[in-house]
Amino acid sequence: MKSKEWISCGDCKYLHECKCGQLRIQNVDADSKIYNDIGCFDYEQYSNNKQLKLF
């Protein structure tokens, strides 16, 4: 089984399209210790948001 790669929201290439990622880092300073801990594995939040849009 392939291991999933952690992708920080700040480094995500889909951040401008991912509402979940935008909300997660909205009020977090880029210099904060937790900034790189906010994210998902292999763009799963972005993928889930795209799949849930039925209309």
C-alpha positions in Angstrom: 0.0 0.0 0.0 1.3 3.4 -1.0 1.9 5.8 1.9 0.2 9.2 1.6 2.2 12.4 1.6 1.4 15.2 4.0 0.8 18.5 2.3 0.6 21.7 4.2 -2.2 24.0 3.2 0.3 26.9 2.9 2.2 24.8 0.3 -0.8 23.4 -1.5 -1.1 24.1 -5.2 -4.9 23.9 -4.9 -5.3 26.3 -2.0 -6.9 29.0 -4.1 -9.6 26.5 -5.0 -9.9 24.6 -1.7 -12.4 26.3 0.7 -11.5 23.9 3.5 -7.8 24.8 3.3 -8.6 28.5 3.1 -10.7 28.3 6.2 -8.1 26.2 8.1 -5.3 28.7 7.7 -7.4 31.9 7.6 -6.4 33.3 11.0 -3.1 31.5 11.4 0.1 33.5 11.1 2.6 32.0 8.5 5.4 32.3 11.1 3.4 30.3 13.7 4.7 26.9 14.8 1.5 25.2 13.8 1.3 26.6 10.3 2.9 23.6 8.7 0.8 21.2 10.8 -2.4 22.4 9.0 -3.0 20.4 5.9 -4.1 17.0 4.5 -2.8 13.9 2.9 -2.4 13.9 -0.9 -4.9 16.7 -1.6 -7.7 14.7 0.0 -9.7 17.8 1.2 -9.5 19.3 -2.2 -10.6 16.0 -3.9 -13.4 15.5 -1.4 -14.8 19.0 -2.0 -14.8 18.4 -5.8 -16.5 15.1 -5.5 -19.2 16.4 -3.2 -20.3 19.1 -5.6 -23.2 17.5 -7.5 -24.8 20.6 -8.8 
